[in-house]
Amino acid sequence: MEFTPINNRKDSSFYQEEMEIRFCQCDASHRLKVSELFRIMTNLADMAFEFRGMDHQFLMKRRMVFLITRVSVNIHRMPLQIEKIRAATWEQSVDRAQFIRNFAVWSETGELLAEASSGWVLVDPVLRSILRPAQFDEAFPGFLHPQPENLSGAPAFARLRLKETEEGAESCPPRRIVYSDIDGNGHVDNARYIEMAFDVLPESLTGKSPREVQIVFSREAMPGETLSLYRKIDEEKVLTKALIKGAADGKDSFLCEVTFDE
């Protein structure tokens, strides 16, 4: 997606917001945290729907809620504290049960900072069952405005796997799910999983700015549960890949892969 003039920042198919990176969103290097970048994007998706007259309450009353299932992010440069950015989102396509939504983040001068692609499913919050995209189209014909020609520069979605017994896998301290982890859907806020992943990485990596991030949300973690955490770090000549998994009761909750340049 190209950098579009700000006077066209909000329309029915392409939604943009300008904002300033705040101190509370940054790490010790005064760079935006990956989890905060994730929050910016997911909040933007919410605002795009609200702009069209569909907020959470509107959808909940109709027994519909969108849940994110996976994200792939390409980071060219992480925004810095007090830097002003512009973030945009648009719908790309529907792939089977997945609604594909893309994002782009620029500096105020038009420098491309990050690109992302995400997958979402439509769920009945009462029955906890996945709804077909056609059911959304039938309820709200013409609401979605897919732009299949406007691809994201994010990496293709990867199939992430980590077995606790495989070579190089390490067990990390478990993480009990507490009050501050839970969002309005009654389960762990998605950005919290990214924070859990970064919390088990060594300082030698967290001090760097990541280049790619992929995360898959497999199973909702609920209050009172304890996630067993595992990591595997592969160091190559020009980059380092860290794969982190959280699991409960023998089932994967999330997998997150982060790629750092050397």
Secondary structure, 3 states (H helix, E strand, C coil): CCCCCHHHCECCCCEEEEEECCHHHECCCCEECHHHHHHHHHHHHHHHHHHCCCCHHHHHHCCCEEEEEEEEEEECCCCECCCEEEEEEEEEEEECCEEEEEEEEEECCCCEEEEEEEEEEEEECCCCEEECHHHHHHHCCCCCCCCCCCCCCCCCCCCCCCCCCCCCCEEEEEEECCHHHECCCCCECHHHHHHHHHHCCCHHHHCCCEEEEEEEECCCCCCCCEEEEEEEEEECCCEEEEEEEEEECCEEEEEEEEEEEC
